Amino acid sequence: MQILVSHKRIYFIITLIFFTVQTLQSQTPDIGMELYTFRDQFAKDVPGTLAMIHKMGFTEIEGGGSYNLKDAEYKKLLDKNGLKMIGWGADFDSLAINPGPIAEKAKFYGAKFVVCFWIPHTGNNFNLDNAKKAVEVFNRAGAFLKEKGLSLCYHAHGFEFGPYEHGTLFDYMMAHIDHRFANFEMDVYWVKHPGQDPVALLKKYPGRFPLMHLKDRKPGTPGNMNGTADVESNVVLGTGDVGIAAIMKESKKAGVKHYFIEDESSHSVQQVPLSMQYLRKLK
């Protein structure tokens, strides 16, 4: 009888451990790589750079373009290194004129998202007319891409946070872009840089940021709303002033689905593994 009880207890403990591990794994997001991080390396050696990303432990990537390789050749290299394209980059004008080729390319690479990284505007003057144009383009292109099984996201760069009425132009865009057709990729650096709070923005707009760029900023770096910064202000995650730990905690509640490390500095090869170590230690 005592042996039977012990076996039951052991079975219960094993079962509890199994489900605890499964829960923790489901709560721990895969961290991807924004390929722009290694732009200098790609310019010299595409196969070697993809192999390096694989060795760093990445399986998900965000990119755009094939580095002068034929699509089939580039896709073969991605498959060889176990790299899955999650987000495919697209420029604003192409989305406005004809999103068809963008959809075809994204589907070829197996991407689930199409990401626009910049809204054209004159100098540092991003205004309401620019925001209205963006709303129109993103809603129309997003509806088309949705029919193709793709989701459109816009990656803000800071200039969208200029004042408008009781909020910002970003608030205007958020209110007028139909969430059924287009949402946003939060780059936490480019939210912090113009003086905004990434955690507050996640709380304000839950469910609107399925994608996130993880990037930290050297303390003391002067901010602006121009969408420009010294790339050497990019530091190892957790060592800057962006507040990565708090962002990661809130992002899980806010519905972020995919994360990508982006390090634009000249030290990215050395810094990215340290950033990964930091993220793995977070709870």
C-alpha positions as CSV (number, residue, x, y, z in Angstrom):
1,M,0.0,0.0,0.0
2,Q,2.8,2.4,0.9
3,I,4.6,1.6,-2.4
4,L,1.4,2.3,-4.3
5,V,1.1,5.7,-2.7
6,S,4.7,6.5,-3.4
7,H,4.2,5.6,-7.1
8,K,1.2,7.9,-7.2
9,R,3.2,10.7,-5.7
10,I,6.0,10.2,-8.1
11,Y,3.6,10.2,-11.0
12,F,2.0,13.4,-9.7
13,I,5.3,15.1,-9.3
14,I,6.5,14.1,-12.8
15,T,3.2,15.3,-14.3
16,L,3.4,18.6,-12.4
17,I,7.0,19.2,-13.6
18,F,6.0,18.3,-17.2
19,F,3.1,20.8,-17.3
20,T,5.2,23.5,-15.6
21,V,7.9,23.2,-18.2
22,Q,5.4,23.2,-21.0
23,T,3.8,26.4,-19.5
24,L,7.2,28.1,-19.2
25,Q,8.1,27.2,-22.7
26,S,4.8,28.5,-24.1
27,Q,5.4,31.8,-22.2
28,T,9.0,32.2,-23.4
29,P,8.9,33.8,-26.8
30,D,11.3,32.9,-29.6
31,I,13.7,35.7,-30.2
32,G,14.4,36.5,-33.9
33,M,17.0,38.5,-35.8
34,E,16.4,41.6,-37.8
35,L,18.8,41.0,-40.7
36,Y,19.7,44.7,-41.0
37,T,21.8,44.1,-37.9
38,F,24.4,42.3,-40.0
39,R,24.2,44.5,-43.2
40,D,28.0,44.9,-43.3
41,Q,28.6,41.2,-43.0
42,F,26.0,40.4,-45.6
43,A,27.7,42.7,-48.1
44,K,30.9,40.5,-47.8
45,D,29.6,37.0,-47.3
46,V,25.9,36.0,-47.5
47,P,26.3,32.2,-46.8
48,G,28.7,32.8,-44.0
49,T,26.5,35.5,-42.3
50,L,23.5,33.2,-42.4
51,A,25.5,30.4,-40.9
52,M,26.7,32.8,-38.2
53,I,23.1,33.8,-37.4
54,H,22.2,30.1,-37.2
55,K,25.1,29.4,-34.8
56,M,24.0,32.2,-32.6
57,G,20.8,30.2,-32.0
58,F,18.3,32.1,-34.1
59,T,15.5,30.4,-36.0
60,E,13.3,33.4,-36.9
61,I,14.3,36.3,-39.0
62,E,12.9,39.5,-40.5
63,G,14.4,40.8,-43.7
64,G,13.8,41.9,-47.3
65,G,15.8,41.4,-50.4
66,S,18.1,38.6,-51.3
67,Y,21.5,40.3,-51.3
68,N,21.9,40.0,-55.1
69,L,21.2,36.3,-55.0
70,K,18.5,34.7,-57.0
71,D,15.4,34.1,-54.8
72,A,15.7,30.3,-55.1
73,E,19.3,30.3,-54.1
74,Y,18.7,32.6,-51.1
75,K,15.7,30.6,-50.0
76,K,17.8,27.5,-50.1
77,L,20.4,29.1,-47.9
78,L,17.7,30.1,-45.4
79,D,16.4,26.5,-45.3
80,K,19.9,25.1,-44.9
81,N,20.4,27.2,-41.8
82,G,17.0,26.6,-40.3
83,L,16.0,30.3,-40.7
84,K,12.3,31.1,-41.0
85,M,11.3,34.4,-42.6
86,I,8.6,35.9,-40.4
87,G,8.5,39.5,-41.7
88,W,9.2,40.7,-45.2
89,G,10.1,44.3,-45.7
90,A,8.3,46.5,-48.3
91,D,8.7,50.2,-49.1
92,F,5.8,52.6,-48.8
93,D,5.6,53.6,-52.5
94,S,5.5,49.9,-53.6
95,L,2.6,49.3,-51.2
96,A,0.8,52.4,-52.6
97,I,1.3,51.6,-56.3
98,N,1.0,47.8,-56.5
99,P,1.3,45.4,-53.4
100,G,0.9,42.4,-55.7
101,P,4.6,41.7,-56.2
102,I,5.2,42.2,-52.5
103,A,2.7,39.6,-51.6
104,E,4.2,37.1,-54.1
105,K,7.7,37.6,-52.7
106,A,6.6,37.4,-49.1
107,K,4.6,34.2,-49.8
108,F,7.6,32.7,-51.6
109,Y,9.7,33.1,-48.5
110,G,7.0,31.8,-46.2
111,A,6.6,35.1,-44.4
112,K,3.4,35.8,-42.3
113,F,3.9,39.6,-42.1
114,V,4.8,42.4,-44.5
115,V,6.5,45.3,-42.8
116,C,6.8,48.9,-43.9
117,F,9.7,50.8,-42.2
118,W,9.3,54.4,-43.4
119,I,6.7,56.9,-44.5
120,P,8.1,59.4,-47.1
121,H,8.0,63.0,-45.9
122,T,9.9,66.2,-46.5
123,G,12.9,66.7,-44.2
124,N,11.8,66.5,-40.6
125,N,8.3,67.8,-41.3
126,F,6.1,64.8,-40.9
127,N,2.6,66.3,-40.8
128,L,-1.1,65.4,-40.8
129,D,-1.2,65.1,-44.6
130,N,1.6,62.5,-44.4
131,A,-0.3,60.6,-41.7
132,K,-3.6,60.7,-43.7
133,K,-1.8,59.4,-46.8
134,A,-0.3,56.6,-44.7
135,V,-3.7,55.6,-43.3
136,E,-5.1,55.4,-46.8
137,V,-2.2,53.3,-48.2
138,F,-2.0,51.0,-45.2
139,N,-5.7,50.3,-45.1
140,R,-5.9,49.6,-48.8
141,A,-2.7,47.6,-49.1
142,G,-3.5,45.8,-45.8
143,A,-6.9,44.7,-47.1
144,F,-5.2,43.3,-50.3
145,L,-2.5,41.5,-48.3
146,K,-5.0,40.0,-45.9
147,E,-6.8,38.3,-48.9
148,K,-3.4,36.8,-49.6
149,G,-3.0,35.4,-46.1
150,L,-0.6,38.1,-45.0
151,S,-0.6,40.8,-42.2
152,L,0.7,44.3,-42.8
153,C,2.6,46.2,-40.0
154,Y,4.1,49.6,-39.9
155,H,7.4,50.2,-38.0
156,A,7.4,53.7,-36.6
157,H,10.7,55.7,-36.3
158,G,9.9,58.5,-33.9
159,F,8.8,61.3,-36.3
160,E,5.2,60.0,-36.0
161,F,5.0,61.3,-32.4
162,G,4.7,64.9,-33.2
163,P,1.8,66.6,-31.4
164,Y,-1.7,66.5,-32.8
165,E,-4.9,67.7,-31.0
166,H,-4.8,66.0,-27.6
167,G,-2.3,63.4,-28.5
168,T,0.2,62.7,-31.3
169,L,0.1,61.9,-35.0
170,F,0.9,58.3,-34.1
171,D,-2.4,58.3,-32.1
172,Y,-4.2,59.6,-35.2
173,M,-2.7,56.8,-37.3
174,M,-3.6,54.2,-34.6
175,A,-7.2,55.5,-34.5
176,H,-7.7,55.5,-38.3
177,I,-5.8,52.5,-39.5
178,D,-8.2,49.6,-39.5
179,H,-6.8,46.9,-37.2
180,R,-8.3,44.2,-39.4
181,F,-5.9,45.2,-42.2
182,A,-2.8,46.8,-40.6
183,N,-1.1,47.0,-37.3
184,F,2.3,48.0,-36.0
185,E,5.8,46.8,-35.2
186,M,7.1,48.5,-32.1
187,D,10.8,49.4,-32.2
188,V,11.4,50.1,-28.5
189,Y,14.4,52.3,-29.3
190,W,12.4,54.5,-31.7
191,V,9.6,54.9,-29.1
192,K,12.0,55.9,-26.3
193,H,14.1,58.2,-28.6
194,P,11.4,60.8,-29.2
195,G,10.5,60.8,-25.5
196,Q,7.7,58.2,-25.4
197,D,7.3,55.3,-23.0
198,P,7.2,51.8,-24.7
199,V,5.4,50.2,-21.7
200,A,2.7,52.9,-21.6
201,L,2.2,52.6,-25.4
202,L,1.8,48.8,-25.1
203,K,-0.8,49.4,-22.3
204,K,-2.6,52.0,-24.3
205,Y,-2.9,49.9,-27.5
206,P,-3.0,46.2,-26.5
207,G,-3.2,43.9,-29.5
208,R,-1.9,46.4,-32.0
209,F,1.8,45.4,-31.8
210,P,2.2,41.8,-33.1
211,L,5.9,42.5,-33.9
212,M,8.6,44.1,-31.8
213,H,12.2,45.2,-32.4
214,L,14.4,44.9,-29.3
215,K,17.1,47.5,-29.2
216,D,18.7,49.4,-26.3
217,R,20.1,52.9,-26.1
218,K,23.3,54.2,-24.4
219,P,22.3,56.2,-21.3
220,G,22.7,60.0,-22.0
221,T,21.9,59.8,-25.7
222,P,20.0,62.9,-26.7
223,G,16.7,62.1,-28.2
224,N,14.7,63.7,-31.1
225,M,11.7,63.2,-33.3
226,N,13.6,63.1,-36.6
227,G,14.0,59.3,-36.9
228,T,17.8,59.7,-36.8
229,A,20.4,58.6,-34.2
230,D,24.0,57.7,-33.9
231,V,24.1,53.9,-34.5
232,E,26.9,53.6,-31.9
233,S,24.3,54.5,-29.3
234,N,22.9,50.9,-29.7
235,V,24.1,48.9,-26.8
236,V,23.7,45.4,-25.4
237,L,20.1,44.8,-24.3
238,G,19.7,45.5,-20.6
239,T,22.6,47.9,-20.4
240,G,20.8,50.9,-21.8
241,D,18.0,53.3,-20.7
242,V,15.1,51.9,-22.8
243,G,13.9,49.5,-20.0
244,I,14.0,46.2,-21.8
245,A,13.0,44.0,-18.7
246,A,9.7,46.0,-18.1
247,I,9.0,46.0,-21.8
248,M,9.3,42.3,-22.1
249,K,7.0,41.7,-19.2
250,E,4.3,44.0,-20.5
251,S,4.7,42.9,-24.1
252,K,3.5,39.4,-23.3
253,K,0.3,40.9,-21.9
254,A,-0.1,43.2,-24.9
255,G,0.0,40.4,-27.5
256,V,3.4,40.7,-29.1
257,K,3.9,37.5,-31.1
258,H,7.4,37.9,-32.6
259,Y,10.5,39.7,-31.3
260,F,13.6,40.6,-33.3
261,I,16.9,41.8,-32.0
262,E,18.2,44.8,-34.0
263,D,21.6,46.2,-33.3
264,E,22.7,48.8,-35.7
265,S,26.1,49.4,-34.1
266,S,29.5,48.4,-35.6
267,H,29.8,46.0,-32.6
268,S,26.7,44.0,-33.4
269,V,28.6,40.7,-33.9
270,Q,30.0,41.0,-30.3
271,Q,26.9,42.5,-28.8
272,V,24.1,40.3,-30.1
273,P,25.2,37.1,-28.2
274,L,25.3,39.2,-25.0
275,S,21.8,40.5,-25.7
276,M,20.6,37.0,-26.2
277,Q,22.1,35.9,-22.9
278,Y,20.3,38.8,-21.2
279,L,16.9,37.9,-22.7
280,R,17.3,34.3,-21.7
281,K,17.8,35.3,-18.0
282,L,14.6,37.4,-17.9
283,K,11.6,35.9,-16.2
